[in-house]
Amino acid sequence: MKRKITRNLWAILLIMVLAFGCNRSQRQEESAEDKSEVKFRDLMAKVDQFMLQTNINAAIELLNASLNDPDLSAQHGWLFTMLLDMQIRNGDVQSAEKLYYDSLENPELVRAGFEVFYNYYVSSTNKEETLAWIEKQLVLKIPAELHERVFALKVGIIREIKGVEGLIPLVSDCAARFNDAVSARILSDMINSFIAPGKIEEAQTLLTELRKQGKKDGPLFYLDVKFSARINLKKDAWNDVRQNMKQAIASIPDGELAGFVNEILTAARWKKALDEADKLAGDIMEGTKQKKETYKQAVYQWVEISKDRNDPEELTRRIESLMSAGNESSLMFFVVDRHFYWLIQNGDSAKKIIEIAEKLAPMLAEERDRTALKSMILDASFMSEDYEKSLKLMEEGIPERSKEWHEMAINKVKAHIALRDGRDEEAVERFRSFMKSVEKWERPEQDPATGMLHTKEMTLGHNAKRIGDIWKAKKEEQKAKEAYEEAKRYFEIALKDPQIGKMEREYIEKEMKQLPNK
């Protein structure tokens, strides 16, 4: 046992030496060092020696005396922590407690000592002993944040020992002992500890007790409104949830309300209660036009619900209605940016979202947002094979893109135009030129619409296969065969690339299956 204690104390000593004894180069002359650092290292060396001799009492006495040394004032908190920890680990909790209580006039030592005993009692299996220590702390003149922590610890222990019945009197005790903001933090954790595991009746009991405090405004009233909504949502009591949200909108400040609205609407969507979430989002949007942050959250969720339903047409209509209502351009950019690439993969919605983006672009105040939107429109026009629009955008220039990128991208678009218009030789030449650019890639490109990575070899293989298809259509069998063999080699290399995942592997295998067998 003695050896175990000594090992633990050695670990503490090592941490202290590393923290304070090694923060200057050993090559510096001692005369140039700070006096307190020299003293601290000397102290640690002496403590070290006592520990080697397993003379723990001598180490404790030395540390105790060091607390009166003004040259070590900067380290008093650490030294006090070390001293108390040594005493506790040496089995002398009573002496450690006396030192702690004798330090109450020194805020630094109180905080240091509190941490030692807090950790000691948190890990204790003797709950009654821990509760007795807690009660002592609650009547001491210690910093307010320590009172909050120790009361929260009491709540946790009482919940474990007595359940909700033991917590009922703590609700009024908490409200009387702390200001409303602190009480709300503690009581929020208390009530949520029952809601999270689905113990709704117990949570309701505590909420009823909270209402007895008679608060009609402020943090405790907000807490009542929030937990009423959470409980009703758990019970699928949607009419009550809507009433709770009306109360919340009328009383809770914007910043706090925004996060709560996001929580409730997200929870409703997770429950797949999309019709109810839709109504809630609409009500909140209507009621929070003067609460900017909350309104934004409601808008985000309202639009997301259409995506949850996999309804691109409805999602597009909602974005159009938001544009028509004159919402801020920054809000519209966020919504468009979030859903743009999903919509451009969905038929008629692709054309509409491009039109919305083109209308929105000149309204944006930030150059980076305009650039981002222009790049998105470029991607969409290329995916929808509107190559003339793609070419026009690139010839106008995409800010933040290099000259080399523009040359490569313009060539690629012209290759597709040539292929579309039947200029096959030109198309092959341009695709070959594009492949030379791809050979210089240092990292994969990611498809913004699907998220799929396109590695160098995947892209080279795809373009070689495309060239093979062109020659095959022209009955140039030998040229087609050579291009297909080239594509196969690239795809085989691509399959060995550790960067690819399931999506990329399936894409490569699909491409390979489309290659002629001979």
N, C-alpha and C positions, 0 to 999 in steps of 0.2 A: 504493500500500500504506500509505504514511504517513497519507494522508487517511482511509483506512478505519479504522486504529487510532485516530486522533484522534476520529472519529465515535463509535466504541465507548466510548471513555473519556469523551466528553461525555455519553453516555447514563448512564453510572455516576454521573458528577458530578451530573447533574440529579436522579437518584433520591436521592442523599445530601442534596442541598439541600432537596428536598421533604420528606424524612423528618425532618430535624433543624432546618432553617433557617427553616421557615415555620409552626411550631406555636404562634406567638403573633401577636396582631394587630400589624400594622406601625404602628398608631396609638399604641401604647404608647411611652412614653419609654424610650430605651435605658438610662438610668440605673437604671430599675426592672427591667430584664431580668436573668435569670440570667447570671452571668459566663461560664459555660461555653458558653452559647448564643451570646453575643457573640463569644467566641473562635472558636467553630466556624464562624460565618458569615464572620468575617474570614479564617479559614483557607480556606474554600471559595472566597471571592472571589479569594484569591491563586492558588489552584490553577486557578481559572477563567481568570485572566489568563495563566498559563503555558500553559494549553491553547490559548488563542487564539493564542499565539505559537508553537504546536507545540513548546514546550520541555518535552517529557515528562520528561526527566531531572531538571529543576528541580522539577517537580511531585512526582516520586517522592522526591526529597531532602526536600522540605517535609513530605510525609506521614510519612516515616520519622522526622523530628525530632519531629513532633506526638505520637508514641507515648510520648515521655518527659515530656509535659506533664501534670501531675496535674489541671489544670483541665479537661482533655478526657478524663478517665478513663471517663466514662459512654459516650463514643463510641469508645473504643479498638478494640472489636471491629469496628465498621463501618469505621473508618479502616484497620485492618489488612487487612480484606477488600479494600478499595479499592486499597490499596498493592500487595498481592500480585497482584491482577487487572491492575493497570497494568503491573507488571513482566512478567507472563506475556504479556500482549497486546503488549508492546513487544519481545518476543523474548528476554527475559532470565529464563528459567525457573530457571537455576542460582542467581541472586541471590534469587529469590523462595523457592526451597527452603531456602536458608541461613537466611533470616529466619524461615521456618516452624519449622525444626529448632531455632533458637536460642530459640524461644518456648515450649519444652516445659514449662517450669516455671509457665506462666501458662495455666490451664484455659480462660479466655475466649478468648485468642488462639489456642490450639491448636484449639479448636472452629471458630473463624472461619477459620483457615488450612486446616484439614482440608476444609471445605466447598469452598473455592476449588480445591484440588488434586483432590478427589474428582470435582468436576464437570469439571475439565480432563481427567482420565484416563478418565473414563467416556466422554467424547466422542472420545477419541483412537483412531485407527485402528492405532496401533502397540501391539499387545497385549503383546508381550514387554516393552516399556518400562513399560506399565501394571502387569504382573505384578511387575516389579522394584520399582516404587514400593509395591505392596501388601506385598511381603515386608518392606520397611523399616518400614512402619506396624505390622506384626504383632509386631515386637520392641521397638517404642517404648513408653514409659510414657504412653499417651494414655488418655482416658476409655474405660471398658469398652464403652459403646454404639458407639463409633467402631471398636473392634476387631471387633465383630459386623458392622457394615456393610461394612468392608473385606474381611472373610473371605467374606461373602456375594457381594461383587463378584468375588472370586477364583473362587468356585464358578461364577458365571455365565460368566466368561471361559474357564475350563478346560472347562466343558461345551461351549462353542462351538468350542474348538480341538481337544479330544481326545475329546469324548463321554464315555460312561459309564466307559470304562476309565481315563480321567484322574481321574474323581471317586472311584473306589474308595478310594484312600489318604486322600482328604480326609474320609471318614466317620470313621475312627478319629482323625484329626488334630483334627477338630471336637469329637469327644467328649472328647478329652484336654485341649483348649485351653479349652473353655468349661464352665460348669455345665450340668446336664441341661436346664434350662428354655431356655437360650439355644441349646444344641445342637439341641434339638427344633425350635425355630423355623427354624433354618438348614436342617436336614436335611429338614424337612417341605417347604420350598420346593424343595429339591434333588430329592427323589423325585417330588413332584407335577409337576415340569417334564417328566417322562417319562410320567406317568399321563395328564395332560390331553390330550396328542396321541395317546394310545393306544399308547405304546411300553412295553408291559407287561413284556416280558422285561428291559429295561434297569432298570425300576423294581424288579423282583424281585431283580435282581443287587444293587442298593443296599440293599434290605431285608435280604438275606442278610448283607451286610457289617455292617449295623446290629446284627443279632442276635449277632454275634461280640463285641459289647461286653458281653454277659452280663447285661444289665439285667433284673431280675425285677419291678421296680416303678418308679414315677415316670415323668416325662415321656417318656423314651426308650422305656420299655416300652409306654406308652400309644400312642406313635407307631407302634411295631411292630404292635400290635393293630389300630389304625385302618387303616393301609395294607394290612395283610393282608386286612381286610374289603373295602376299596376294590378291591384287585386281584382278589379272588375274585368280587366283584360284576361287575366288567368281564368276567370269564371265564364268568359265569353259573354259577358253582360254588356253588349255593345251600346245600347241606349245610355246606360250609366257611364260608360267610357266617354261618350260624346259630351255628356253633361260635365264630367270631370274636366275634359279638355277646355270647355267653355270657361269654367272657373279658372283654369290655369292661364288661359289667354288673358283673362281680365285682371289677374293679380300678379303673376310671376314676371319678373324683369326679363327683358329680351334675351340677354346673354345666357341666362340660366334656362329660360324657356326653350331656346333653340335646341339645346342638347336633349332636353326632355322630350320634345316633339320628335326628334330623330329616333330616340329610344323607343317610344310608343309605336310609331309607324313601322319601324323596322321589326319590332316584335309581332305586330299584326301581320306583316308580310311573311315572316317566318312561320306563322301559324297557317299560312295559305288562306287567310281570311281576306282575300283581295278586294272583294266588294266592300267590306267594312273599312278596310284600309283606304280605299278610294274615297268613300264618303268622308272619312275623318280628314284626309289630306285636303279635300275640297273645302270642308268647313274651316280648317285651320288657315288655308290660304285666304279665304274670304275675311277671316277675323283678325289677321295679323299684318295687314298692309302697312300699318304704322310701326310694326316691329320687324325691322329689316332682316335680322339674322334668322329669326323664326320663320318668316315668310320664305326665305331661301331654302331652309330645310324642308318645308312643306312642298315647295316646288320640286326639289330634287326627288323626293319620295313619290310625288304624284306622277312624275314622268317615269320613274323606275317601275311603277306598278304595271304600266303597259308592256314593259319588257318582260316582267314576271309572267305576263299572260302570253308572251311570244306573239305580240300583235304590233308589227312594225307600222302598219297603217295608222293605228290609233296613236302610237307614240309620235309619229310625224305630225298628226293633227294637233296633238297637245303642244308640240314645239311651235307649230304655226300659230296656235291661239295665244301662246305666251308672247310671241313676236308681235302679233296684232295688238295685244294689250299694252304695248309700250314698255315692257320690262327693261331694266337696265341692261346695257350691252354686255357688261361683265358677267351678269347672271346668265344671259343667253349663251355667251361663249362657253361657260362651264357646261351647260346642258348639251349644247351641240357637240363640243369636244368629247364628252363622255359617251355619246351614243352614235356619233358619226359613222364609225367603221362598222358597227353592227347594222345600221340602216342601209349602207351602200351595198350590202350583200342581199338585200331583200327587194328585188324587183322595182316596182313603181316608187317605192320609198326612196330609192337611191337618187332618182332625178329630183325629187322634192327637197331632200336634205341638201343637195348641192345648191339648189336655188336659194334655200334659206341661208346657207353659208355665204354665198356670193352677196346676198343682201346685207348680211350682218357685218362682213369684213370691213367696209369703210366706216362703220359706226364705232369700231373698237379704238380705244384711246391708246392702248399699248402696242408698240411696233412688234414686239415679240408675239403677241396674240394674233395680229394681222398676218405675220409670217407663218405662224403655225396653221392658221386657217387656210392660207394659200397653199401650203404643202398638202393639207388634207384634201382640198379641192383637186389638186393635181393628181393625188393618188386615186381619187374617185373617178375622175375623167378618164384616167388610163384604164382602170378596172372595167369601166363601162364602155371601153373602146371608142371614146370620143377623143381620138388622137389629135385632131385639130386644136381642140381646147387645151389639151396637154402641151402641145407644141407652142401655142400662144403664151401660156403661162411660163414656160421655161425660157422662151425668148425674151419675155419681160424681165426674167430673172427672179430667182428665189434667194432672198437675203440669207446670209450665213452659209450658203452653199458655195463651194469653190468653183473656179473656172473649169477644172478638170471634170468635176461632177456634172456641170451643165453640158459639157461636150459629150460625155458618156450618155447622159439621159436623153439628150436631143437625138443622138445617133440611134438609140434604142427605139424611140418613138418613130423616127423616120423608117426604121427597119420594119416596124409593124404596118406603117402606111404603105410601104412598098409591097409588102406581102399581101395586104388587103387589095391593092390595086393591080395585082398580077405582075409586078416587076420583080420576078423571083431572083434573078441574079443579083440585083441590087440588095434585095432583102438578105440573101445569104452573106454577101459582102459586109453588110452592116451588122448582122448577127455575129459574124466572125470578129469584127472590130470590137463589139461589145464583150465578147469572150476574152479578148486580150486585156480589157479593163478589169474583168472579173478575176483574172489570174493574179492581179495585184492586191486582191482583197486580203486584209490581215485578220478580219473577223467576219462572222456571218452577218447577214442582213435579216431583220425581222419583219415579217409581214404585219403591218399595223392592223389589218382587218381580222386575221386569224390567230396572230401570235406565233405562227410557225417560223422557225429559223430556216433560212436558206443559206447553207454553207457554200463555200467556193465550189466544191465538186458537185454538189446538187445542182447548182446553177449552170455550171459548165455542161453537165450531163443533159439537163433539160434543153439547153440551147443546141447542143449537138444533135439531140433527138429531133428537135424542130427542123434543123437543117436537113436531116435525113428524110423527114416527111416531105419537105419541099422537093428534094431530088426525086423521091419516089413518085410524087404526083406528076413530075415531068418525065417519068420513065427513064431517069438516069440511074439505072439499077446499081452500077458499080459505086458511083458517088454516094448513093443512098446507103449501101452496105457499109462503106467506110465510115460514114457519119454515125450509123447505128452502133458499129463496133466501138467507136470512140465514146459514144454515150454510155455504153455498157461498162467500159473501163472506169469512167468517171463515177458512175453509180456504185460500182463495187468498192471503190475507195471511200465514197460517201458513207456507205453502210458501216464502215469500220471507224468512223469518226465518233469519238466519245461525247461530242457535244450534242449529238442528235438524241431525241426522245422518241416516244411512241408515234406521235403525229408525223414527225419527219421520216421515220422508218417506213410507215405505211405509205407515205407519199412516194418515196423512192421505189419501194416494191411495186407500187401501182404503175409507175413510169416504166420500170423494167419489164413488167408483164406486157406492156404495149409495144415493146420492141419486137421486130420480126424474129422468128426462131432461126432463120438461116440468113 
